């Protein structure tokens, strides 16, 4: 045996176990993300330092995601899921006790380095799912993410007590850490491995060979560019949304958390029920391109609504819901295109590189957005993010054309 091959596909119940594990873990993530800007303020941090806190997490992901993806190809998905979830638990716990913003940035960097859950979970799904069903199954994992963003921000909003100062933000963070421990227990007890371990006598391919494979693959290279461009705009919006709503409507962490809950509801419905069906009917690349453009239109809509109706803050979650539909169409189709374009032995590595591209965008996106927010005006992170969705959509269409060309060549060789 020369590589880590898939085991006999686990029963469908294994996918539901994975769904539950991802959901629990993402509830913790959803609790923390909306309150980070306000938690940073309790540490006397200006917006640009809060943006660094977001970027530090992504820098850690950028460095570590390809490593975790390659490691899960060799030793299996289950142990990597265990390690990364426990690293998240430790990171959240440490975040609650940081004495200043700079230590918070260091802690977020460490937590990001342990965040290999996404590509590893996607690799598990790819292991046990036929190619033509992967967009739908990736959509189920996306739905777990969405459910996490329904309950996570809601729990965070309910547990947050701004009147208590910093203490009022620590209880939600403790809750996030505890949920990660619960998710790790679920992996250990309930999840079956989807791959056998690689033969240790076989030399490992160098890391740069994975990068070379991705660049030389006409589909993967284009999809990675979609991720890089799209996520730069999305992360810029995400990191400044709390400040934007505070400046425009006087919102607090509670309202921001509930708004993200709306995003989660839409994501669950769209990814769980629509993503796979739309992909089978129209193709992954077309659905991906339209999703990017709808998300961009949502960002522009927020700006226009805030200018024309400055007191109608009830429109914020409505427009967010429309943009969330576009967001829900991106992740499962990106993952499906990558998994269908590479050999099974390379799925974890390529999905890890995709998450590294996402992390690279999350490094620079919040920094640039924070500078735009402070230097040019509150609306500019939204407008620039919307503009970035246009080249992302064009690249998605190009990836779809490349995928069809590769399949045509393969079919010609077979005949």
C-alpha positions in Angstrom: 0.0 0.0 0.0 1.5 3.3 -1.1 -0.9 5.8 0.3 -3.7 6.3 2.7 -6.8 4.9 1.0 -10.4 5.2 1.9 -11.8 2.5 4.1 -15.1 0.9 3.3 -17.6 3.8 3.4 -19.1 4.2 6.9 -22.8 4.1 7.3 -24.8 7.2 6.7 -25.1 7.6 10.4 -21.4 8.5 10.4 -22.2 11.6 8.4 -24.8 12.6 11.0 -22.2 12.2 13.7 -19.8 14.4 11.8 -22.7 16.9 11.3 -23.3 17.0 15.0 -19.6 17.4 15.8 -19.2 20.2 13.4 -22.3 21.9 14.7 -21.2 21.8 18.3 -17.7 23.1 17.4 -19.2 25.9 15.3 -21.6 26.9 18.0 -18.4 27.8 20.0 -17.0 29.6 17.1 -20.3 31.5 16.5 -20.4 32.5 20.1 -17.0 34.2 20.0 -16.8 35.9 16.6 -19.6 38.5 16.9 -18.3 39.7 20.4 -14.6 39.9 19.5 -14.8 43.6 18.5 -16.5 44.5 21.7 -14.2 42.3 23.8 -11.3 44.1 22.2 -12.7 47.4 23.4 -12.6 46.1 27.0 -8.9 45.7 26.4 -8.7 49.4 25.3 -8.0 48.3 21.7 -8.7 50.6 18.7 -10.3 49.1 15.6 -7.0 48.4 13.8 -5.8 46.3 16.7 -9.0 44.4 16.8 -8.5 43.7 13.1 -5.1 42.3 13.9 -6.8 39.9 16.3 -8.9 38.6 13.4 -5.9 38.4 11.1 -3.8 36.6 13.6 -6.2 33.7 13.7 -6.2 33.5 10.0 -2.4 33.7 9.9 -2.3 30.6 12.1 -4.7 28.9 9.8 -2.7 29.8 6.7 0.4 28.2 8.2 -1.3 25.1 9.6 -4.2 24.1 7.4 -2.1 22.5 4.6 -0.2 20.6 7.3 -3.4 19.3 8.9 -4.8 18.4 5.5 -1.7 16.4 4.5 -1.5 14.8 7.9 -5.2 13.7 7.7 -4.4 12.1 4.3 -1.7 10.0 6.0 -2.9 9.2 9.6 -6.7 9.5 9.1 -9.3 12.2 9.7 -10.3 11.3 13.2 -7.0 12.0 15.1 -6.6 15.3 13.3 -10.1 16.3 14.2 -9.4 15.5 17.9 -6.2 17.5 18.0 -7.6 20.6 16.3 -10.8 20.7 18.3 -8.9 20.5 21.6 -6.5 23.2 20.4 -9.6 25.4 19.9 -10.8 24.6 23.4 -7.5 25.6 24.9 -7.3 28.8 22.7 -10.8 30.0 23.8 -9.9 29.4 27.5 -6.7 31.3 27.2 -8.5 34.2 25.4 -10.7 34.7 28.4 -7.7 35.5 30.6 -5.5 37.6 28.4 -4.2 40.8 30.1 -4.0 43.0 27.0 -4.8 43.1 23.3 -1.3 41.9 22.2 -1.6 38.7 24.2 -5.1 38.3 22.7 -3.5 38.5 19.3 -0.9 35.9 20.3 -3.6 33.6 21.6 -5.7 34.0 18.4 -2.6 33.1 16.4 -2.2 29.9 18.4 -5.9 29.0 18.1 -5.7 29.5 14.3 -2.8 27.1 14.1 -4.9 24.5 15.7 -7.9 25.1 13.4 -7.8 22.3 10.9 -11.4 21.2 11.4 -12.9 22.5 8.1 -10.6 20.9 5.5 -10.5 17.7 7.6 -14.2 17.4 7.9 -14.6 18.1 4.1 -12.0 15.4 3.5 -14.0 13.0 5.5 -17.1 13.8 3.5 -15.2 13.4 0.2 -13.9 10.0 1.4 -17.4 8.5 1.9 -19.4 10.3 -0.9 -19.7 9.6 -4.6 -18.4 12.5 -6.7 -21.8 13.5 -8.1 -23.2 13.8 -4.6 -20.4 15.8 -3.0 -21.9 19.3 -3.5 -25.0 18.1 -1.6 -23.0 16.4 1.2 -20.7 19.4 1.5 -23.8 21.4 1.8 -24.9 19.3 4.8 -21.6 20.2 6.5 -22.2 23.8 5.5 -25.6 23.5 7.1 -23.9 22.4 10.3 -21.9 25.6 10.1 -25.0 27.5 9.6 -26.7 26.0 12.6 -23.6 26.9 14.6 -24.2 30.5 13.5 -27.8 30.3 14.5 -27.2 29.1 18.0 -23.7 30.4 18.6 -24.4 34.1 18.2 -27.7 33.8 19.9 -26.1 32.1 22.9 -23.3 34.7 22.9 -25.8 37.5 22.7 -27.8 36.1 25.6 -24.7 35.4 27.8 -23.0 38.7 27.1 -23.3 41.3 29.8 -21.7 44.6 28.7 -22.7 46.2 32.0 -20.2 43.9 33.7 -17.3 45.1 31.6 -14.8 42.5 30.6 -16.3 39.9 32.9 -19.5 40.1 30.9 -17.7 38.8 27.8 -15.8 36.0 29.6 -18.8 33.7 30.3 -19.6 33.3 26.5 -15.9 32.5 25.9 -15.9 29.8 28.6 -19.0 28.3 27.0 -17.2 28.2 23.7 -14.3 26.3 25.2 -16.6 23.8 26.9 -18.5 23.1 23.7 -15.2 22.3 21.9 -14.4 19.8 24.6 -17.8 18.2 24.1 -17.2 18.0 20.4 -13.8 16.3 20.9 -15.5 13.7 23.1 -18.1 13.2 20.3 -15.3 12.5 17.8 -13.5 10.1 20.2 -16.6 8.1 21.0 -18.9 8.2 18.0 -16.9 8.9 14.8 -15.4 6.1 12.8 -12.3 6.6 10.8 -12.8 7.0 7.0 -9.2 6.2 5.9 -6.5 3.7 6.7 -3.1 4.9 7.8 -0.4 5.4 5.2 2.5 3.0 5.0 5.2 4.7 7.2 8.0 3.3 4.9 6.8 5.3 2.0 8.4 8.7 1.8 6.2 11.7 2.1 6.0 14.1 -0.8 7.4 17.5 0.1 5.0 20.3 0.9 5.8 22.3 -2.2 4.8 19.4 -4.3 1.2 20.0 -3.1 1.5 23.6 -4.0 2.8 22.6 -7.4 0.0 20.2 -7.9 -2.6 22.8 -7.1 -1.1 25.4 -9.4 -0.7 23.0 -12.3 -4.4 21.8 -11.9 -6.5 24.1 -14.1 -9.5 23.7 -11.9 -8.0 23.8 -8.4 -5.8 26.8 -9.3 -8.8 28.8 -10.4 -10.9 27.8 -7.4 -8.2 28.8 -5.1 -8.2 32.2 -6.6 -12.0 32.4 -6.1 -11.5 31.6 -2.5 -8.7 34.2 -2.1 -10.7 37.0 -3.8 -14.1 36.3 -2.3 -12.9 35.7 1.2 -10.9 38.9 1.2 -14.1 40.8 0.8 -16.1 38.6 3.2 -13.6 38.8 6.0 -13.3 42.6 5.6 -17.1 42.9 6.1 -17.1 40.4 9.0 -14.4 42.1 11.0 -15.9 45.6 10.7 -19.6 44.7 10.8 -19.9 45.3 14.6 -18.2 48.7 14.3 -20.3 49.6 11.2 -23.6 48.8 13.0 -22.5 50.6 16.1 -21.7 53.7 14.1 -24.8 53.6 11.9 -27.4 52.3 14.3 -25.9 52.2 17.8 -25.9 48.4 18.0 -24.2 46.4 20.7 -22.9 42.8 20.7 -26.4 41.5 21.4 -27.9 42.9 18.2 -24.8 41.9 16.1 -25.1 38.3 17.5 -28.8 38.1 16.7 -28.1 39.4 13.2 -25.5 36.7 12.6 -28.1 34.2 13.8 -30.3 35.2 10.9 -27.4 34.5 8.6 -27.1 31.1 10.2 -30.8 30.3 9.6 -30.6 31.2 5.9 -27.3 29.2 5.6 -28.9 26.1 7.1 -31.9 26.2 4.8 -29.9 27.0 1.6 -27.0 24.6 2.2 -29.0 21.8 3.6 -31.9 21.9 1.0 -30.8 23.8 -2.0 -27.0 23.7 -2.6 -26.9 20.1 -3.9 -30.0 20.4 -6.0 -28.9 23.7 -7.6 -25.4 22.3 -8.3 -26.8 19.2 -10.0 -29.1 21.3 -12.2 -26.8 24.2 -13.1 -23.3 23.0 -12.2 -21.1 23.9 -9.3 -19.3 26.7 -11.0 -22.4 28.6 -12.1 -24.0 28.4 -8.7 -20.7 29.5 -7.1 -20.5 32.5 -9.4 -24.1 33.6 -8.8 -23.6 33.1 -5.1 -20.6 35.5 -5.1 -22.5 38.2 -6.9 -25.6 37.9 -4.7 -23.3 38.3 -1.6 -21.8 41.4 -3.2 -25.2 42.9 -4.0 -26.1 42.4 -0.3 -23.1 44.5 0.8 -24.1 47.3 -1.6 -27.6 47.0 -0.3 -26.5 47.6 3.3 -24.8 50.8 2.3 -27.7 52.1 0.2 -30.2 51.3 2.9 -28.2 53.1 5.6 -27.9 56.2 3.5 -31.5 56.4 2.4 -33.2 55.1 5.6 -30.7 55.9 8.4 -33.1 54.8 11.1 -34.4 51.6 9.6 -32.0 49.2 11.3 -34.6 46.5 10.9 -33.5 46.3 7.3 -30.0 45.1 8.3 -31.0 41.5 9.0 -33.3 41.4 6.0 -30.4 42.4 3.7 -28.0 40.2 5.5 -30.4 37.3 4.9 -30.3 38.0 1.1 -26.5 38.1 1.2 -26.4 35.0 3.2 -28.1 33.1 0.4 -25.2 34.0 -1.8 -22.7 33.0 0.9 -24.4 29.7 1.4 -23.8 28.8 -2.3 -20.0 29.3 -2.1 -18.4 26.9 0.4 -20.0 23.6 -0.7 -19.5 24.2 -4.4 -15.9 25.2 -3.9 -15.2 22.1 -1.9 -17.1 19.9 -4.4 -15.1 21.3 -7.4 -11.8 20.7 -5.6 -12.6 17.2 -4.5 -13.9 16.2 -7.9 -10.7 17.5 -9.6 -8.0 15.6 -7.6 -7.2 12.0 -6.7 -8.6 10.7 -3.4 -5.1 10.6 -1.9 -4.7 14.3 -2.4 -8.2 15.5 -1.3 -7.1 16.4 2.2 -4.0 18.3 1.0 -5.9 20.2 -1.7 -8.8 21.1 0.6 -6.2 22.2 3.2 -4.6 24.5 0.6 -8.0 25.9 -0.1 -8.4 26.7 3.5 -4.9 28.2 3.5 -6.0 30.5 0.6 -9.1 31.4 2.7 -6.8 32.2 5.7 -4.5 34.3 3.6 -7.5 36.4 2.6 -8.6 36.6 6.2 -5.1 37.9 7.2 -5.1 40.9 4.9 -8.9 41.4 4.5 -9.5 42.6 8.1 -6.3 44.7 8.1 -7.3 46.5 4.9 -10.9 46.8 6.0 -9.9 48.3 9.4 -7.7 50.8 7.6 -10.5 51.7 5.2 -13.0 52.0 8.0 -10.8 54.3 10.0 -9.3 56.3 7.1 -11.9 56.6 4.4 -15.2 56.0 6.0 -17.5 53.4 7.5 -19.0 52.1 4.2 -15.8 51.4 2.3 -15.1 47.9 3.6 -18.5 46.9 2.3 -18.1 48.6 -1.1 -14.6 47.2 -1.7 -15.9 43.7 -0.6 -18.7 44.0 -3.1 -16.3 45.0 -5.9 -14.2 41.9 -5.2 -17.1 39.5 -5.8 -17.1 40.4 -9.5 -13.6 39.0 -10.4 -14.4 36.0 -8.1 -17.5 35.2 -10.1 -15.5 35.5 -13.4 -12.9 33.1 -12.0 -15.6 30.6 -10.9 -17.0 30.5 -14.4 -13.4 29.9 -15.8 -13.0 27.1 -13.2 -16.2 25.4 -14.5 -15.0 25.6 -18.1 -11.6 24.1 -17.1 -13.4 21.3 -15.3 -15.5 20.4 -18.4 -12.4 20.5 -20.6 -10.6 18.1 -18.3 -13.5 15.7 -18.2 -13.8 15.8 -22.0 -10.1 14.9 -22.4 -10.4 12.1 -19.9 -13.4 10.7 -21.7 -11.6 10.9 -25.1 -8.6 9.0 -23.6 -10.9 6.3 -22.2 -12.4 5.7 -25.6 
